[in-house]
Amino acid sequence: MPISLIDVSPPPDLLEAIYKTKTLTATRLAKRFFGTVDAENAIILFFFTLSRCGIKLKPEIDISVLGIKRVVVVIENLRIRKADVVRNFYKPGLHAITPLVPKGATLSIEGGKLKWDKLEDIAEKYSIRIYPYTKIHRARPLRDLLFPTALRLRADLIRNMYRMLLDDSNDALDKVPMAKSRKPPRMDWIDLEILDMIVQNPCIKIRKIINEYHKRISRKPLRHYSYRLKRLEFAVTGYGVSRIGSLYFNGYAMAFMLRGNNIKSVMRFLRVPITTGLAINEELGLVGVQLITLPKLFFETVQFMHEFADTRGFDVLDVLVWDHKYFLARGPMKKASGEYIPTFRVGPERWLEANVTEIVMDFIKHLRRNDALW
């Protein structure tokens, strides 16, 4: 049925509505917002239009309800002279890796249990710090800030965002569209493989999932697929912006590690498009704010973050800088990688027990073997 013949009444701001929806796949989004699965192509067109502007949306999964733990390991005094060599390194449990400027690297490691025994043996030569996080959020920017930034990353736009973040009277930034997650019912490894398909293609149709299942997993019929999708949606907190082209090609990335208890105040960073990630550990009072800025605004950005931290009761623990083009992040854990145990239900016992010390040591050895250290 042509879209023009469907009697639909989508929300006035579809972008804001998708930010806070838990619904997965184009088929279910069409039913949710247009009242009929025949409007799948309208959802696909919406995502395609955003991608033409350089904006990519992805569903955000609450790793804490799935029993996944994550740490960021900062390695200083590591002088990498071949950044491309970093891309060839992989160990089960390694989620992301970044060479720092002017020297150093960060490793993001995840698993059901994380161990870092004997890390002091490595720290004899390299300064190593560990920041554990329980929740990771992508930005859900205001429309009026998102599209001008996607068009071009300009210094005046970034400065305006800094002023807005420091202005407590601007309550538009405090209204973060976020759905609540809760622990899903029983899940199996097929659910996790389906989740991988959806994260790679957020506007995938259910028919495509079934076809991919037969191609990648099994020739047997995919039973109860509708119930499987509903189970996955338990862990979704909405959709976030995973990438903006203008930031990727023109910006420099900076991460600020903060300590304090005013967690609510940093949530407003999710409403500006220069935020690429927000990592939180409420129990330890740790917050990691990852921003994209222009090289010429480096000192202004540092000054802004210190002002924000001072007025909100935070201490700045670390300031990290890297070229965003060399940031390498991997997708969800997969059965083929050995990162989860197919026979276990959802929970910490399902996931790989990652040895942080071993991964860090293997990373340094990899750089040495490839003559990538000064």
N, C-alpha and C positions, 0 to 999 in steps of 0.2 A: 504494500500500500504506500503511495507516495506520501512524503511528509506533509505536503501542502493540504492533503485531504484529511489529516488526523486532527481531531478536535482536542487540542492540548492547551494547557495553561501553565507553562514553566514558571519558576520563581522569578521575581523581578531582577535579582542579581544571581545568576547561575553560578558564578565563580565563588561567591561567598557561601552559597548553599553547598557546593561540592567540598569546600574547605572543611565543613563540619559533618559531612555525611560518612556513614560507615559502610555504605553500599559498594560492592565490588562488581566489576565487569560492565561493559557497555549495555548488555542486555538488561541487567538489574537496575542500572542507572536510568535507562530509558523508562522502565516501569515505574521507578521511584519519582522521576521528575516530569514525565510526559504522560504517565498513566497507561502506556502501552509499550510492549517490546518492539513494536513496529517502528518505533522512533530511535532504534539503535544508531542509525546513520546520523541523526541529529547530534547525539553524544559524541560520535567519532569526529564529526565536523567541528564541534566545539574544541576538542582536544587538538585537532589538526590546526585550527586557527591560532590557538595559543602557541603551538610549535613553530608556526610560520613567523611568529614574533620572537622566537628564540626562548619561549617559556615552556618548561616541561613540568607536568604535575605527576605525582606518584602517591599511592596510598601509603599512609604512615602506620607502621606496626609498632605497638607498645611491646618492646622486647622484655620488659619486666614481667608481664603476665604470661609470656611463653617460657619464663624461667631462664632467659639469657642474660648473662652478665658481661659487661664490657669495661675494659680499661684502656686508657691512652698512656703509652710509654714514651717519655721524652728522653732522647739520648743526645747529650751535648758533647762537644769536643770531637765530634765525628766529622771529618772533612771529606765530603763526597765530591769527587771530581768528574764522575760519569753518572749523571742523574738518570739516564735511560736504563742503566743496569738495574735500578731499583724495580723497574716494571717486570723484570724476569724472575723476581723472587716471590715464592708462595709457600706457605705452610698452612695446614688445616687450622682454622681458628683466626687467621689473619684477615681482618676486615678491610683495613685501609693502611696506606703507607705514604709518607710524605717526606721528601728531602727539605730541610729547613734552610733559610737564608740568614746569615752567611755560612753557618755550618750546623750540623746536627740532623736529626731525623725524628719523626714520630711514627709509632706503630699503634694502630688500633686493633686490639685483640679481644675476641669474644668466645664465650663457651658457657656450659652449664656450671662449671667450676673452674676457677683460675688460680694457678699456683705460681708464686715467684720466689721460691726458696733459692738461696745462694746467689741472689741477685747482686749482693755486695762483691762477689768475685769479679763481676764485669765492671762494677762501679769503681774499681781500683784505677782504671785507666780512663773510663768515661763517666761523666756525671749523668746519673739516671734518676728520673722522677716518675712516679706512677700516680695517675688520677683515675679512680674508679667511678663509673657512672651507671645509673639504673634506668634513666629515661633519655631518649634522644628525640628532638623535635626538628622538623623542617619549618621554614618560614611560611606564613600565610599572609602575604603582603596586602595592604590596602590597594584597591584598583587604581586610585589616583597617583600612587607612587610606583606601582608595578610597571605599568605600560611606558611611562616616560623613561624609566630606568632601562627597560628592555630595548627601547629605541636607541638610547645612547647613555653610557655611564659618564655623567658629568660631575665636576667638582661642586657646582652650586646645588645640585640635587642631594649629594651626599651630606654637605654641610646643613642643608635644610632638615634632613633626617636626624642629624645629631641634635639640632635644636629641638625637634619634636620629641626625641627620646628624653631630653633633659627637662622638658616642660610637663610638670605634673598635672596641669590644668587641661592638657590635651587627652581627653578620655577616649578618643577614637582608637588609640593604640592599646588601651586596656581591655577592649572587647575582642579577645582572641577566640575565633571560631574553633572550638575543640570538642570533639565527642569523647565521652567517657568509655574507657575500655574495661573489660573484666575477663577473668580467666575463662578460656574457651572450654566447652565440654571435651570429651575424649576426641583426640586427633591422632591421625596416623601419618605415615610418611607420604602417602598419596596427597593428603591435604597440603603438606609442605611443598611438594612438587608443583601443585596447582598454584600455591601462593607465589612461587618463583615465576611462573608464567605471567601472573597478573602484575607483579612488580615490574617485570620487563616490558609489559605492554598493558598499561592501566585501562585502556578502552577496548580490551579484547572481548570478543563475543563468546558466549558459552559454547556455541558450535565449534569455535576455533579451539577452545580448551579441550573439548572431547576429541577433536582430530589430533591435537598435540599429544594427548594422553595415549591414544592408540599408536602414535608414531614413536614416542619416547619411552613409554612405560610398559604398556601391556596391550595385547590384542583382545583381552577380555573386556566385556562391557563395563563402562564406568557407572557404577550404581550410586544412587543417592547423591548425585552431584549438586543438586539444589541445597540439600542439607549440609554438604561439605562447605559450600560457599557461606552459608549462614554461620557455621562454626568459625570460619576464618574471620568473619566480620566482627566477632566478639572482641578480637584483639586490635581492631582498627580504631584510630583516634581521629580520622579524617584524611584529607589530602593536603599535601604540602608541595611547595615549589622545589623541585630537585635540581633544577639548573636554569640559569638565564644566560643566554649567549653573550650578551654584552659584558657581563661580569667575567665570564670564562676567558674571553679573548683580550680584555683590556685591563683587568684588575689584578691586584696583589692581595693575597689572603693573609689575614691576621687572626690569631686566636688568643683570647684573653682568659686565663684561668683565674677565677675569683673564688673567694671564700666569704660566706656570710649567710644569714638566715632569711633575708628579705627576697625569697625566691619569686614571689608574685611580681616584683618590680622588673625583673629581667624578662618576664614573659612578653612584655611589650616589644622586645627586639624581634619577635616573630611577625610583627606587622609591618616591618620595613624590608624591602627586597634585597638590601645589601647583606642581610643575615643569611648565611648558608646552613647554619646548624646551631642548635642549643642543646647542650648536654647537662644533665642535672643529677645530683645525688643529694636529696634533701636530708638524709640521715647524717651525712658528713658536712653538709653546708657547702658543697662544691658546685660551681657552675662554670661551664666552658662556653664562651660566646665566640662563634666563628663568623668573621665579617670579611667582605670584599671591599677594598678601597682602591684608590689610585695611588701610584708610587709617590706623587708629589704631596699627597695628604697624609703621609706616614706619621709625621710628628703631630699633626692636628688630631689624627685618630687616637694616638696614644694619650694625648692630653685630654681628649673627650672621654675616653674610657676611665682614666683616673678621676676625672671630675664626676662621672656617673657613679663610680665605685665609692668615692668619698661621701657623696650626698645620699647614697642608699645603704650605707653601712657595710660595704664590702672591702676586703683587702685584695689587691692584685698580686697573685702569686707568680704568674708567668706571662710573658708576652712572646708569642711565636709568630714567625713570618715565613711564608713560602710562596713560590710561584704557582698559581692555581693550575697551570697547564701540566704540572708534574704530580698533581694529586691523583692517586690511584685508589679507588674504592671498589670493592667487589660486592656482588649481589647477595641475596639471602643464602643461608647454608643449604647445601645440597647433599643428597644421598651419595652421589658419585664421589664427592670430596671426602667422605668419611667424617663429616662434621656433626652428624647426628646418628642416633641408633634407631633404625626403622622399627624395631620390635617394642619400643617403649612408648608410653603415652606422653602427652605434653607435660613438661616439668623439667627441673634442673637436671634430673638423671638422664634425660633424653640426649642432651647435647654433649659434644666433645668436652673432655676435661683438658683445657689448654694449659700447657706449661710455658708461662710467659718468659722465664729465664732461658729456656731452650730455644724459643723462637727468636729472642733477641740475639743470642749467641750465633745461631745459624744465619741470621741476617748479616751480622758483622763478617762472618766467615765467607758468605756469598760475595760481599763487596771486595774482600781481600783476594779471593780466587779470580775475580774479574778485573783486578788491578784498578779498582774504582775508588781507592782511598789515597789521599795525599800522604 
